[in-house]
């Protein structure tokens, strides 16, 4: 059940970031100051996209009791840790 929550949360964040990227890209010709934000948005979108893929693999592996499910959960935990480290305020 916990993996389902993580998968849903990661997918929601990814979808939200994708929407922001689309809007910023659409508005960028009229608002050039958005250029500075797009690079970090693309980076965050990529990180959360990978996290969503890791969460989906973990969820699927756990449902099917696959032999590789522990590796998928480890990748998910590493992804959560990496995103937390990257976005932690300094």
PDB file of N, CA, C and O in Angstrom:
ATOM      1  N   UNK A   1       0.829  -1.179   0.000  1.00  0.00           N
ATOM      2  CA  UNK A   1       0.000   0.000   0.000  1.00  0.00           C
ATOM      3  C   UNK A   1       0.880   1.251   0.000  1.00  0.00           C
ATOM      4  O   UNK A   1       0.567   2.225  -0.684  1.00  0.00           O
ATOM      5  N   UNK A   2       1.967   1.232   0.754  1.00  0.00           N
ATOM      6  CA  UNK A   2       2.845   2.393   0.823  1.00  0.00           C
ATOM      7  C   UNK A   2       3.461   2.702  -0.537  1.00  0.00           C
ATOM      8  O   UNK A   2       3.609   3.868  -0.902  1.00  0.00           O
ATOM      9  N   UNK A   3       3.818   1.664  -1.286  1.00  0.00           N
ATOM     10  CA  UNK A   3       4.373   1.882  -2.621  1.00  0.00           C
ATOM     11  C   UNK A   3       3.348   2.527  -3.553  1.00  0.00           C
ATOM     12  O   UNK A   3       3.711   3.299  -4.441  1.00  0.00           O
ATOM     13  N   UNK A   4       2.079   2.212  -3.352  1.00  0.00           N
ATOM     14  CA  UNK A   4       1.020   2.853  -4.139  1.00  0.00           C
ATOM     15  C   UNK A   4       0.922   4.342  -3.837  1.00  0.00           C
ATOM     16  O   UNK A   4       0.716   5.149  -4.743  1.00  0.00           O
ATOM     17  N   UNK A   5       1.069   4.708  -2.567  1.00  0.00           N
ATOM     18  CA  UNK A   5       1.066   6.127  -2.202  1.00  0.00           C
ATOM     19  C   UNK A   5       2.252   6.856  -2.820  1.00  0.00           C
ATOM     20  O   UNK A   5       2.114   7.963  -3.342  1.00  0.00           O
ATOM     21  N   UNK A   6       3.417   6.222  -2.752  1.00  0.00           N
ATOM     22  CA  UNK A   6       4.616   6.838  -3.324  1.00  0.00           C
ATOM     23  C   UNK A   6       4.462   6.984  -4.836  1.00  0.00           C
ATOM     24  O   UNK A   6       4.794   8.028  -5.396  1.00  0.00           O
ATOM     25  N   UNK A   7       3.961   5.945  -5.495  1.00  0.00           N
ATOM     26  CA  UNK A   7       3.753   6.002  -6.945  1.00  0.00           C
ATOM     27  C   UNK A   7       2.765   7.105  -7.310  1.00  0.00           C
ATOM     28  O   UNK A   7       3.017   7.876  -8.235  1.00  0.00           O
ATOM     29  N   UNK A   8       1.661   7.188  -6.608  1.00  0.00           N
ATOM     30  CA  UNK A   8       0.674   8.227  -6.900  1.00  0.00           C
ATOM     31  C   UNK A   8       1.218   9.626  -6.666  1.00  0.00           C
ATOM     32  O   UNK A   8       0.964  10.534  -7.458  1.00  0.00           O
ATOM     33  N   UNK A   9       1.962   9.803  -5.590  1.00  0.00           N
ATOM     34  CA  UNK A   9       2.537  11.116  -5.295  1.00  0.00           C
ATOM     35  C   UNK A   9       3.579  11.511  -6.328  1.00  0.00           C
ATOM     36  O   UNK A   9       3.590  12.646  -6.805  1.00  0.00           O
ATOM     37  N   UNK A  10       4.460  10.571  -6.675  1.00  0.00           N
ATOM     38  CA  UNK A  10       5.496  10.865  -7.674  1.00  0.00           C
ATOM     39  C   UNK A  10       4.869  11.173  -9.031  1.00  0.00           C
ATOM     40  O   UNK A  10       5.302  12.094  -9.722  1.00  0.00           O
ATOM     41  N   UNK A  11       3.859  10.409  -9.408  1.00  0.00           N
ATOM     42  CA  UNK A  11       3.198  10.658 -10.689  1.00  0.00           C
ATOM     43  C   UNK A  11       2.489  12.005 -10.694  1.00  0.00           C
ATOM     44  O   UNK A  11       2.502  12.708 -11.704  1.00  0.00           O
ATOM     45  N   UNK A  12       1.870  12.372  -9.578  1.00  0.00           N
ATOM     46  CA  UNK A  12       1.185  13.667  -9.499  1.00  0.00           C
ATOM     47  C   UNK A  12       2.180  14.821  -9.599  1.00  0.00           C
ATOM     48  O   UNK A  12       1.914  15.811 -10.281  1.00  0.00           O
ATOM     49  N   UNK A  13       3.324  14.701  -8.925  1.00  0.00           N
ATOM     50  CA  UNK A  13       4.343  15.747  -9.007  1.00  0.00           C
ATOM     51  C   UNK A  13       4.892  15.840 -10.424  1.00  0.00           C
ATOM     52  O   UNK A  13       5.085  16.936 -10.949  1.00  0.00           O
ATOM     53  N   UNK A  14       5.142  14.688 -11.043  1.00  0.00           N
ATOM     54  CA  UNK A  14       5.644  14.673 -12.422  1.00  0.00           C
ATOM     55  C   UNK A  14       4.649  15.324 -13.368  1.00  0.00           C
ATOM     56  O   UNK A  14       5.034  16.129 -14.217  1.00  0.00           O
ATOM     57  N   UNK A  15       3.387  14.987 -13.232  1.00  0.00           N
ATOM     58  CA  UNK A  15       2.355  15.564 -14.090  1.00  0.00           C
ATOM     59  C   UNK A  15       2.248  17.074 -13.864  1.00  0.00           C
ATOM     60  O   UNK A  15       2.097  17.837 -14.818  1.00  0.00           O
ATOM     61  N   UNK A  16       2.325  17.501 -12.609  1.00  0.00           N
ATOM     62  CA  UNK A  16       2.274  18.930 -12.308  1.00  0.00           C
ATOM     63  C   UNK A  16       3.458  19.680 -12.891  1.00  0.00           C
ATOM     64  O   UNK A  16       3.294  20.764 -13.451  1.00  0.00           O
ATOM     65  N   UNK A  17       4.664  19.103 -12.762  1.00  0.00           N
ATOM     66  CA  UNK A  17       5.848  19.736 -13.341  1.00  0.00           C
ATOM     67  C   UNK A  17       5.750  19.798 -14.864  1.00  0.00           C
ATOM     68  O   UNK A  17       6.158  20.784 -15.478  1.00  0.00           O
ATOM     69  N   UNK A  18       5.214  18.752 -15.465  1.00  0.00           N
ATOM     70  CA  UNK A  18       5.031  18.756 -16.916  1.00  0.00           C
ATOM     71  C   UNK A  18       4.097  19.886 -17.336  1.00  0.00           C
ATOM     72  O   UNK A  18       4.353  20.569 -18.328  1.00  0.00           O
ATOM     73  N   UNK A  19       3.029  20.080 -16.593  1.00  0.00           N
ATOM     74  CA  UNK A  19       2.109  21.184 -16.894  1.00  0.00           C
ATOM     75  C   UNK A  19       2.775  22.542 -16.778  1.00  0.00           C
ATOM     76  O   UNK A  19       2.544  23.423 -17.606  1.00  0.00           O
ATOM     77  N   UNK A  20       3.602  22.715 -15.751  1.00  0.00           N
ATOM     78  CA  UNK A  20       4.304  23.981 -15.576  1.00  0.00           C
ATOM     79  C   UNK A  20       5.301  24.206 -16.709  1.00  0.00           C
ATOM     80  O   UNK A  20       5.433  25.324 -17.207  1.00  0.00           O
ATOM     81  N   UNK A  21       6.001  23.149 -17.119  1.00  0.00           N
ATOM     82  CA  UNK A  21       6.958  23.266 -18.224  1.00  0.00           C
ATOM     83  C   UNK A  21       6.233  23.666 -19.506  1.00  0.00           C
ATOM     84  O   UNK A  21       6.716  24.515 -20.257  1.00  0.00           O
ATOM     85  N   UNK A  22       5.088  23.063 -19.753  1.00  0.00           N
ATOM     86  CA  UNK A  22       4.328  23.395 -20.961  1.00  0.00           C
ATOM     87  C   UNK A  22       3.892  24.860 -20.927  1.00  0.00           C
ATOM     88  O   UNK A  22       4.031  25.575 -21.919  1.00  0.00           O
ATOM     89  N   UNK A  23       3.372  25.297 -19.802  1.00  0.00           N
ATOM     90  CA  UNK A  23       2.909  26.690 -19.690  1.00  0.00           C
ATOM     91  C   UNK A  23       4.082  27.659 -19.819  1.00  0.00           C
ATOM     92  O   UNK A  23       3.988  28.659 -20.531  1.00  0.00           O
ATOM     93  N   UNK A  24       5.186  27.365 -19.130  1.00  0.00           N
ATOM     94  CA  UNK A  24       6.345  28.254 -19.208  1.00  0.00           C
ATOM     95  C   UNK A  24       6.909  28.295 -20.624  1.00  0.00           C
ATOM     96  O   UNK A  24       7.306  29.359 -21.099  1.00  0.00           O
ATOM     97  N   UNK A  25       6.949  27.159 -21.297  1.00  0.00           N
ATOM     98  CA  UNK A  25       7.444  27.127 -22.672  1.00  0.00           C
ATOM     99  C   UNK A  25       6.526  27.929 -23.584  1.00  0.00           C
ATOM    100  O   UNK A  25       6.997  28.625 -24.483  1.00  0.00           O
ATOM    101  N   UNK A  26       5.241  27.836 -23.364  1.00  0.00           N
ATOM    102  CA  UNK A  26       4.264  28.567 -24.156  1.00  0.00           C
ATOM    103  C   UNK A  26       4.391  30.080 -23.933  1.00  0.00           C
ATOM    104  O   UNK A  26       4.279  30.869 -24.871  1.00  0.00           O
ATOM    105  N   UNK A  27       4.626  30.468 -22.679  1.00  0.00           N
ATOM    106  CA  UNK A  27       4.684  31.892 -22.340  1.00  0.00           C
ATOM    107  C   UNK A  27       6.070  32.504 -22.503  1.00  0.00           C
ATOM    108  O   UNK A  27       6.208  33.726 -22.447  1.00  0.00           O
ATOM    109  N   UNK A  28       7.078  31.699 -22.700  1.00  0.00           N
ATOM    110  CA  UNK A  28       8.458  32.173 -22.739  1.00  0.00           C
ATOM    111  C   UNK A  28       8.710  33.251 -23.775  1.00  0.00           C
ATOM    112  O   UNK A  28       9.458  34.180 -23.469  1.00  0.00           O
ATOM    113  N   UNK A  29       8.141  33.207 -24.996  1.00  0.00           N
ATOM    114  CA  UNK A  29       8.390  34.305 -25.940  1.00  0.00           C
ATOM    115  C   UNK A  29       7.912  35.673 -25.431  1.00  0.00           C
ATOM    116  O   UNK A  29       8.520  36.696 -25.747  1.00  0.00           O
ATOM    117  N   UNK A  30       6.837  35.693 -24.655  1.00  0.00           N
ATOM    118  CA  UNK A  30       6.320  36.961 -24.139  1.00  0.00           C
ATOM    119  C   UNK A  30       6.987  37.383 -22.828  1.00  0.00           C
ATOM    120  O   UNK A  30       7.008  38.567 -22.492  1.00  0.00           O
ATOM    121  N   UNK A  31       7.524  36.423 -22.096  1.00  0.00           N
ATOM    122  CA  UNK A  31       8.153  36.693 -20.802  1.00  0.00           C
ATOM    123  C   UNK A  31       9.548  36.075 -20.787  1.00  0.00           C
ATOM    124  O   UNK A  31       9.716  34.953 -20.308  1.00  0.00           O
ATOM    125  N   UNK A  32      10.537  36.777 -21.294  1.00  0.00           N
ATOM    126  CA  UNK A  32      11.881  36.210 -21.391  1.00  0.00           C
ATOM    127  C   UNK A  32      12.516  35.861 -20.042  1.00  0.00           C
ATOM    128  O   UNK A  32      13.467  35.081 -19.997  1.00  0.00           O
ATOM    129  N   UNK A  33      12.010  36.419 -18.957  1.00  0.00           N
ATOM    130  CA  UNK A  33      12.580  36.099 -17.648  1.00  0.00           C
ATOM    131  C   UNK A  33      12.324  34.645 -17.245  1.00  0.00           C
ATOM    132  O   UNK A  33      12.937  34.145 -16.302  1.00  0.00           O
ATOM    133  N   UNK A  34      11.423  33.968 -17.956  1.00  0.00           N
ATOM    134  CA  UNK A  34      11.158  32.561 -17.671  1.00  0.00           C
ATOM    135  C   UNK A  34      12.285  31.650 -18.149  1.00  0.00           C
ATOM    136  O   UNK A  34      12.333  30.479 -17.773  1.00  0.00           O
ATOM    137  N   UNK A  35      13.199  32.178 -18.977  1.00  0.00           N
ATOM    138  CA  UNK A  35      14.329  31.375 -19.464  1.00  0.00           C
ATOM    139  C   UNK A  35      15.132  30.777 -18.316  1.00  0.00           C
ATOM    140  O   UNK A  35      15.535  29.615 -18.371  1.00  0.00           O
ATOM    141  N   UNK A  36      15.358  31.563 -17.289  1.00  0.00           N
ATOM    142  CA  UNK A  36      16.144  31.095 -16.163  1.00  0.00           C
ATOM    143  C   UNK A  36      15.474  29.981 -15.379  1.00  0.00           C
ATOM    144  O   UNK A  36      16.153  29.198 -14.715  1.00  0.00           O
ATOM    145  N   UNK A  37      14.166  29.900 -15.444  1.00  0.00           N
ATOM    146  CA  UNK A  37      13.426  28.884 -14.700  1.00  0.00           C
ATOM    147  C   UNK A  37      13.285  27.576 -15.466  1.00  0.00           C
ATOM    148  O   UNK A  37      13.161  26.510 -14.863  1.00  0.00           O
ATOM    149  N   UNK A  38      13.302  27.654 -16.782  1.00  0.00           N
ATOM    150  CA  UNK A  38      13.043  26.450 -17.573  1.00  0.00           C
ATOM    151  C   UNK A  38      14.092  25.363 -17.375  1.00  0.00           C
ATOM    152  O   UNK A  38      13.748  24.182 -17.342  1.00  0.00           O
ATOM    153  N   UNK A  39      15.357  25.732 -17.245  1.00  0.00           N
ATOM    154  CA  UNK A  39      16.395  24.725 -17.081  1.00  0.00           C
ATOM    155  C   UNK A  39      16.201  23.924 -15.787  1.00  0.00           C
ATOM    156  O   UNK A  39      16.296  22.697 -15.797  1.00  0.00           O
ATOM    157  N   UNK A  40      15.932  24.606 -14.691  1.00  0.00           N
ATOM    158  CA  UNK A  40      15.717  23.883 -13.431  1.00  0.00           C
ATOM    159  C   UNK A  40      14.410  23.088 -13.464  1.00  0.00           C
ATOM    160  O   UNK A  40      14.322  22.017 -12.864  1.00  0.00           O
ATOM    161  N   UNK A  41      13.399  23.606 -14.160  1.00  0.00           N
ATOM    162  CA  UNK A  41      12.149  22.851 -14.299  1.00  0.00           C
ATOM    163  C   UNK A  41      12.360  21.563 -15.079  1.00  0.00           C
ATOM    164  O   UNK A  41      11.844  20.512 -14.697  1.00  0.00           O
ATOM    165  N   UNK A  42      13.122  21.638 -16.179  1.00  0.00           N
ATOM    166  CA  UNK A  42      13.408  20.424 -16.957  1.00  0.00           C
ATOM    167  C   UNK A  42      14.185  19.417 -16.119  1.00  0.00           C
ATOM    168  O   UNK A  42      13.930  18.215 -16.194  1.00  0.00           O
ATOM    169  N   UNK A  43      15.134  19.905 -15.319  1.00  0.00           N
ATOM    170  CA  UNK A  43      15.889  19.006 -14.443  1.00  0.00           C
ATOM    171  C   UNK A  43      15.004  18.322 -13.423  1.00  0.00           C
ATOM    172  O   UNK A  43      15.111  17.115 -13.208  1.00  0.00           O
ATOM    173  N   UNK A  44      14.129  19.092 -12.795  1.00  0.00           N
ATOM    174  CA  UNK A  44      13.207  18.513 -11.814  1.00  0.00           C
ATOM    175  C   UNK A  44      12.231  17.544 -12.474  1.00  0.00           C
ATOM    176  O   UNK A  44      11.905  16.501 -11.908  1.00  0.00           O
ATOM    177  N   UNK A  45      11.770  17.890 -13.663  1.00  0.00           N
ATOM    178  CA  UNK A  45      10.865  16.995 -14.380  1.00  0.00           C
ATOM    179  C   UNK A  45      11.558  15.674 -14.688  1.00  0.00           C
ATOM    180  O   UNK A  45      10.956  14.611 -14.537  1.00  0.00           O
ATOM    181  N   UNK A  46      12.807  15.729 -15.113  1.00  0.00           N
ATOM    182  CA  UNK A  46      13.553  14.501 -15.380  1.00  0.00           C
ATOM    183  C   UNK A  46      13.747  13.664 -14.127  1.00  0.00           C
ATOM    184  O   UNK A  46      13.570  12.446 -14.157  1.00  0.00           O
ATOM    185  N   UNK A  47      14.111  14.311 -13.024  1.00  0.00           N
ATOM    186  CA  UNK A  47      14.315  13.571 -11.773  1.00  0.00           C
ATOM    187  C   UNK A  47      13.026  12.911 -11.295  1.00  0.00           C
ATOM    188  O   UNK A  47      13.025  11.741 -10.914  1.00  0.00           O
ATOM    189  N   UNK A  48      11.944  13.656 -11.318  1.00  0.00           N
ATOM    190  CA  UNK A  48      10.680  13.078 -10.852  1.00  0.00           C
ATOM    191  C   UNK A  48      10.112  12.069 -11.849  1.00  0.00           C
ATOM    192  O   UNK A  48       9.389  11.155 -11.451  1.00  0.00           O
ATOM    193  N   UNK A  49      10.426  12.218 -13.130  1.00  0.00           N
ATOM    194  CA  UNK A  49      10.045  11.193 -14.093  1.00  0.00           C
ATOM    195  C   UNK A  49      10.746   9.872 -13.801  1.00  0.00           C
ATOM    196  O   UNK A  49      10.130   8.807 -13.852  1.00  0.00           O
ATOM    197  N   UNK A  50      12.038   9.951 -13.495  1.00  0.00           N
ATOM    198  CA  UNK A  50      12.781   8.741 -13.128  1.00  0.00           C
ATOM    199  C   UNK A  50      12.266   8.160 -11.812  1.00  0.00           C
ATOM    200  O   UNK A  50      12.176   6.941 -11.662  1.00  0.00           O
ATOM    201  N   UNK A  51      11.931   9.024 -10.868  1.00  0.00           N
ATOM    202  CA  UNK A  51      11.379   8.539  -9.607  1.00  0.00           C
ATOM    203  C   UNK A  51      10.037   7.847  -9.825  1.00  0.00           C
ATOM    204  O   UNK A  51       9.755   6.825  -9.200  1.00  0.00           O
ATOM    205  N   UNK A  52       9.220   8.395 -10.697  1.00  0.00           N
ATOM    206  CA  UNK A  52       7.937   7.764 -11.011  1.00  0.00           C
ATOM    207  C   UNK A  52       8.149   6.401 -11.649  1.00  0.00           C
ATOM    208  O   UNK A  52       7.434   5.450 -11.332  1.00  0.00           O
ATOM    209  N   UNK A  53       9.126   6.297 -12.550  1.00  0.00           N
ATOM    210  CA  UNK A  53       9.429   4.996 -13.171  1.00  0.00           C
ATOM    211  C   UNK A  53       9.916   3.998 -12.127  1.00  0.00           C
ATOM    212  O   UNK A  53       9.523   2.832 -12.158  1.00  0.00           O
ATOM    213  N   UNK A  54      10.771   4.442 -11.201  1.00  0.00           N
ATOM    214  CA  UNK A  54      11.258   3.547 -10.147  1.00  0.00           C
ATOM    215  C   UNK A  54      10.114   3.125  -9.224  1.00  0.00           C
ATOM    216  O   UNK A  54      10.052   1.971  -8.800  1.00  0.00           O
ATOM    217  N   UNK A  55       9.218   4.047  -8.917  1.00  0.00           N
ATOM    218  CA  UNK A  55       8.070   3.720  -8.069  1.00  0.00           C
ATOM    219  C   UNK A  55       7.135   2.743  -8.773  1.00  0.00           C
ATOM    220  O   UNK A  55       6.607   1.826  -8.145  1.00  0.00           O
ATOM    221  N   UNK A  56       6.930   2.936 -10.073  1.00  0.00           N
ATOM    222  CA  UNK A  56       6.079   2.014 -10.830  1.00  0.00           C
ATOM    223  C   UNK A  56       6.698   0.623 -10.887  1.00  0.00           C
ATOM    224  O   UNK A  56       5.999  -0.379 -10.739  1.00  0.00           O
ATOM    225  N   UNK A  57       8.012   0.563 -11.103  1.00  0.00           N
ATOM    226  CA  UNK A  57       8.686  -0.743 -11.135  1.00  0.00           C
ATOM    227  C   UNK A  57       8.605  -1.414  -9.768  1.00  0.00           C
ATOM    228  O   UNK A  57       8.371  -2.620  -9.686  1.00  0.00           O
ATOM    229  N   UNK A  58       8.793  -0.656  -8.703  1.00  0.00           N
ATOM    230  CA  UNK A  58       8.699  -1.218  -7.357  1.00  0.00           C
ATOM    231  C   UNK A  58       7.296  -1.732  -7.071  1.00  0.00           C
ATOM    232  O   UNK A  58       7.122  -2.817  -6.515  1.00  0.00           O
ATOM    233  N   UNK A  59       6.312  -0.957  -7.448  1.00  0.00           N
ATOM    234  CA  UNK A  59       4.923  -1.347  -7.223  1.00  0.00           C
ATOM    235  C   UNK A  59       4.579  -2.613  -8.003  1.00  0.00           C
ATOM    236  O   UNK A  59       3.978  -3.543  -7.464  1.00  0.00           O
ATOM    237  N   UNK A  60       4.963  -2.635  -9.267  1.00  0.00           N
ATOM    238  CA  UNK A  60       4.677  -3.812 -10.099  1.00  0.00           C
ATOM    239  C   UNK A  60       5.431  -5.039  -9.594  1.00  0.00           C
ATOM    240  O   UNK A  60       4.872  -6.133  -9.515  1.00  0.00           O
ATOM    241  N   UNK A  61       6.695  -4.849  -9.255  1.00  0.00           N
ATOM    242  CA  UNK A  61       7.480  -5.969  -8.748  1.00  0.00           C
ATOM    243  C   UNK A  61       6.924  -6.532  -7.454  1.00  0.00           C
ATOM    244  O   UNK A  61       6.950  -7.743  -7.236  1.00  0.00           O
ATOM    245  N   UNK A  62       6.424  -5.662  -6.601  1.00  0.00           N
ATOM    246  CA  UNK A  62       5.836  -6.120  -5.345  1.00  0.00           C
ATOM    247  C   UNK A  62       4.523  -6.849  -5.602  1.00  0.00           C
ATOM    248  O   UNK A  62       4.244  -7.862  -4.960  1.00  0.00           O
ATOM    249  N   UNK A  63       3.717  -6.353  -6.527  1.00  0.00           N
ATOM    250  CA  UNK A  63       2.456  -7.035  -6.836  1.00  0.00           C
ATOM    251  C   UNK A  63       2.677  -8.434  -7.394  1.00  0.00           C
ATOM    252  O   UNK A  63       1.939  -9.364  -7.069  1.00  0.00           O
ATOM    253  N   UNK A  64       3.692  -8.576  -8.232  1.00  0.00           N
ATOM    254  CA  UNK A  64       3.974  -9.868  -8.880  1.00  0.00           C
ATOM    255  C   UNK A  64       4.944 -10.730  -8.080  1.00  0.00           C
ATOM    256  O   UNK A  64       5.268 -11.844  -8.490  1.00  0.00           O
ATOM    257  N   UNK A  65       5.406 -10.224  -6.946  1.00  0.00           N
ATOM    258  CA  UNK A  65       6.396 -10.927  -6.114  1.00  0.00           C
ATOM    259  C   UNK A  65       7.590 -11.363  -6.956  1.00  0.00           C
ATOM    260  O   UNK A  65       8.080 -12.486  -6.839  1.00  0.00           O
ATOM    261  N   UNK A  66       8.041 -10.449  -7.802  1.00  0.00           N
ATOM    262  CA  UNK A  66       9.167 -10.733  -8.695  1.00  0.00           C
ATOM    263  C   UNK A  66      10.465 -10.776  -7.892  1.00  0.00           C
ATOM    264  O   UNK A  66      10.573 -10.153  -6.837  1.00  0.00           O
ATOM    265  N   UNK A  67      11.430 -11.504  -8.393  1.00  0.00           N
ATOM    266  CA  UNK A  67      12.706 -11.630  -7.715  1.00  0.00           C
ATOM    267  C   UNK A  67      13.491 -10.333  -7.672  1.00  0.00           C
ATOM    268  O   UNK A  67      14.343 -10.150  -6.803  1.00  0.00           O
ATOM    269  N   UNK A  68      13.216  -9.443  -8.591  1.00  0.00           N
ATOM    270  CA  UNK A  68      13.950  -8.178  -8.681  1.00  0.00           C
ATOM    271  C   UNK A  68      13.298  -7.048  -7.892  1.00  0.00           C
ATOM    272  O   UNK A  68      13.743  -5.903  -7.964  1.00  0.00           O
ATOM    273  N   UNK A  69      12.251  -7.364  -7.142  1.00  0.00           N
ATOM    274  CA  UNK A  69      11.515  -6.288  -6.454  1.00  0.00           C
ATOM    275  C   UNK A  69      12.351  -5.572  -5.402  1.00  0.00           C
ATOM    276  O   UNK A  69      12.163  -4.375  -5.183  1.00  0.00           O
ATOM    277  N   UNK A  70      13.262  -6.272  -4.750  1.00  0.00           N
ATOM    278  CA  UNK A  70      14.100  -5.611  -3.739  1.00  0.00           C
ATOM    279  C   UNK A  70      15.045  -4.599  -4.393  1.00  0.00           C
ATOM    280  O   UNK A  70      15.294  -3.527  -3.842  1.00  0.00           O
ATOM    281  N   UNK A  71      15.562  -4.945  -5.556  1.00  0.00           N
ATOM    282  CA  UNK A  71      16.423  -4.010  -6.285  1.00  0.00           C
ATOM    283  C   UNK A  71      15.625  -2.776  -6.720  1.00  0.00           C
ATOM    284  O   UNK A  71      16.138  -1.658  -6.686  1.00  0.00           O
ATOM    285  N   UNK A  72      14.375  -2.985  -7.127  1.00  0.00           N
ATOM    286  CA  UNK A  72      13.532  -1.860  -7.535  1.00  0.00           C
ATOM    287  C   UNK A  72      13.212  -0.957  -6.349  1.00  0.00           C
ATOM    288  O   UNK A  72      13.203   0.267  -6.484  1.00  0.00           O
ATOM    289  N   UNK A  73      12.951  -1.548  -5.201  1.00  0.00           N
ATOM    290  CA  UNK A  73      12.687  -0.744  -4.003  1.00  0.00           C
ATOM    291  C   UNK A  73      13.950   0.013  -3.593  1.00  0.00           C
ATOM    292  O   UNK A  73      13.873   1.169  -3.175  1.00  0.00           O
ATOM    293  N   UNK A  74      15.106  -0.629  -3.711  1.00  0.00           N
ATOM    294  CA  UNK A  74      16.365   0.054  -3.394  1.00  0.00           C
ATOM    295  C   UNK A  74      16.587   1.239  -4.336  1.00  0.00           C
ATOM    296  O   UNK A  74      17.020   2.305  -3.899  1.00  0.00           O
ATOM    297  N   UNK A  75      16.296   1.058  -5.617  1.00  0.00           N
ATOM    298  CA  UNK A  75      16.423   2.162  -6.574  1.00  0.00           C
ATOM    299  C   UNK A  75      15.450   3.287  -6.225  1.00  0.00           C
ATOM    300  O   UNK A  75      15.794   4.463  -6.341  1.00  0.00           O
ATOM    301  N   UNK A  76      14.258   2.938  -5.806  1.00  0.00           N
ATOM    302  CA  UNK A  76      13.274   3.945  -5.395  1.00  0.00           C
ATOM    303  C   UNK A  76      13.771   4.728  -4.186  1.00  0.00           C
ATOM    304  O   UNK A  76      13.680   5.955  -4.158  1.00  0.00           O
ATOM    305  N   UNK A  77      14.291   4.028  -3.197  1.00  0.00           N
ATOM    306  CA  UNK A  77      14.791   4.713  -1.999  1.00  0.00           C
ATOM    307  C   UNK A  77      15.982   5.600  -2.328  1.00  0.00           C
ATOM    308  O   UNK A  77      16.091   6.706  -1.797  1.00  0.00           O
ATOM    309  N   UNK A  78      16.873   5.137  -3.192  1.00  0.00           N
ATOM    310  CA  UNK A  78      17.993   5.975  -3.623  1.00  0.00           C
ATOM    311  C   UNK A  78      17.492   7.207  -4.373  1.00  0.00           C
ATOM    312  O   UNK A  78      18.028   8.301  -4.199  1.00  0.00           O
ATOM    313  N   UNK A  79      16.472   7.032  -5.204  1.00  0.00           N
ATOM    314  CA  UNK A  79      15.900   8.163  -5.929  1.00  0.00           C
ATOM    315  C   UNK A  79      15.275   9.181  -4.998  1.00  0.00           C
ATOM    316  O   UNK A  79      15.438  10.386  -5.192  1.00  0.00           O
ATOM    317  N   UNK A  80      14.564   8.712  -3.995  1.00  0.00           N
ATOM    318  CA  UNK A  80      13.963   9.628  -3.021  1.00  0.00           C
ATOM    319  C   UNK A  80      15.063  10.384  -2.275  1.00  0.00           C
ATOM    320  O   UNK A  80      14.966  11.592  -2.060  1.00  0.00           O
ATOM    321  N   UNK A  81      16.102   9.658  -1.889  1.00  0.00           N
ATOM    322  CA  UNK A  81      17.219  10.302  -1.197  1.00  0.00           C
ATOM    323  C   UNK A  81      17.929  11.323  -2.065  1.00  0.00           C
ATOM    324  O   UNK A  81      18.286  12.401  -1.590  1.00  0.00           O
ATOM    325  N   UNK A  82      18.141  10.990  -3.346  1.00  0.00           N
ATOM    326  CA  UNK A  82      18.823  11.904  -4.262  1.00  0.00           C
ATOM    327  C   UNK A  82      18.003  13.166  -4.501  1.00  0.00           C
ATOM    328  O   UNK A  82      18.549  14.269  -4.517  1.00  0.00           O
ATOM    329  N   UNK A  83      16.713  13.009  -4.685  1.00  0.00           N
ATOM    330  CA  UNK A  83      15.857  14.179  -4.898  1.00  0.00           C
ATOM    331  C   UNK A  83      15.804  15.031  -3.635  1.00  0.00           C
ATOM    332  O   UNK A  83      15.836  16.259  -3.707  1.00  0.00           O
ATOM    333  N   UNK A  84      15.722  14.379  -2.486  1.00  0.00           N
ATOM    334  CA  UNK A  84      15.739  15.131  -1.224  1.00  0.00           C
ATOM    335  C   UNK A  84      17.034  15.896  -1.043  1.00  0.00           C
ATOM    336  O   UNK A  84      17.018  17.050  -0.613  1.00  0.00           O
ATOM    337  N   UNK A  85      18.153  15.271  -1.365  1.00  0.00           N
ATOM    338  CA  UNK A  85      19.460  15.952  -1.235  1.00  0.00           C
ATOM    339  C   UNK A  85      19.550  17.109  -2.218  1.00  0.00           C
ATOM    340  O   UNK A  85      20.033  18.185  -1.864  1.00  0.00           O
ATOM    341  N   UNK A  86      19.093  16.902  -3.447  1.00  0.00           N
ATOM    342  CA  UNK A  86      19.196  17.942  -4.479  1.00  0.00           C
ATOM    343  C   UNK A  86      18.333  19.161  -4.158  1.00  0.00           C
ATOM    344  O   UNK A  86      18.751  20.298  -4.374  1.00  0.00           O
ATOM    345  N   UNK A  87      17.140  18.920  -3.645  1.00  0.00           N
ATOM    346  CA  UNK A  87      16.201  20.026  -3.414  1.00  0.00           C
ATOM    347  C   UNK A  87      16.257  20.578  -1.994  1.00  0.00           C
ATOM    348  O   UNK A  87      15.536  21.523  -1.673  1.00  0.00           O
ATOM    349  N   UNK A  88      17.106  20.000  -1.135  1.00  0.00           N
ATOM    350  CA  UNK A  88      17.192  20.497   0.245  1.00  0.00           C
ATOM    351  C   UNK A  88      17.771  21.906   0.237  1.00  0.00           C
ATOM    352  O   UNK A  88      18.775  22.159  -0.430  1.00  0.00           O
ATOM    353  N   UNK A  89      17.153  22.819   0.966  1.00  0.00           N
ATOM    354  CA  UNK A  89      17.680  24.202   0.977  1.00  0.00           C
ATOM    355  C   UNK A  89      19.083  24.248   1.591  1.00  0.00           C
ATOM    356  O   UNK A  89      19.372  23.575   2.580  1.00  0.00           O
ATOM    357  N   UNK A  90      19.932  25.052   0.979  1.00  0.00           N
ATOM    358  CA  UNK A  90      21.316  25.170   1.465  1.00  0.00           C
ATOM    359  C   UNK A  90      21.583  26.547   1.946  1.00  0.00           C
ATOM    360  O   UNK A  90      22.692  26.841   2.392  1.00  0.00           O
TER     361      UNK A  90
END
